[in-house]
Amino acid sequence: MPQVSAVRFPYASYLRVYEPLGAFPEPERGHWERYAHEAEPPAVEEELRARLTAVLATPPLPAPERESADAFVLWSGDTPLICPWTTRLRCWEALGETAELFPPTVLDAALPPAVRERAAADHARHLERHPDARAWIRQAAWSVPLSWFVLVGDEDREYDRGAEDEAPLLRYRTPMAQARRRVARGLRALRDSVAAADPSERGVRQAGGPLVTSLVDVGRWLEEFHPRALVELDYGGLVHVLPPELLDADRSAADVASGIRALGVGDDVVAGEAYARLVERWRAVRERQFAN
């Protein structure tokens, strides 16, 4: 098994925002400018390896003692775009989701209640001192939230099967302005569809309600960033769950866009077909979470 497969466990997808240097106040701006030009940006696997090392320590460390000074860097011509790791903040935020992923006995064995309580108290104190703190990265275990696909288009899709000793790659990248426009259009279509739904029937229109809630949350998060930022949806470790032929055929962003367009014109048949493809595809992925 290639080493990258091991360090990408658990299988998660990522939504990242890369901002231009002008989005950062000093002294952060100076730090990231030097970092982009002088340091060799770490690979995605390095961040996950560091997090896993902390969790597997004795006693476990649910969050680092200090915030990370690392970031992912993309270059747009001569201009660097920065996505800070904010690993400490994201670990704190992820603690609130662990109860939904593991049975209580497993969770208590991996992260004892006293450890989780101390981490929650540290998080609360951090937010008191930094009420505007936010992460540049969101992640989801064993899935890609459907709301994330609203932000991107099929034309933004990049897929590389990888060589024999390399991991596959499947991601989408789009400008922030385009992502925000897609959110606005999607919300209009979904809200109109949900409002027109017959309460006595359960169908794809009712299924749009949770998607509206999730999309509103993602849209508010995007508003916190620079208008010239770049948005990246990365399948991350999920590329190791599905065989290459299924990854090659995965057009989830196109299916979400097709379903939203169909709802916008009242075509429940086409919308239902797109929704069924999405449900079947991602149910098969999530079920592997419980495979032995």
Disulfide bonds with the S-S distance in Angstrom:
none
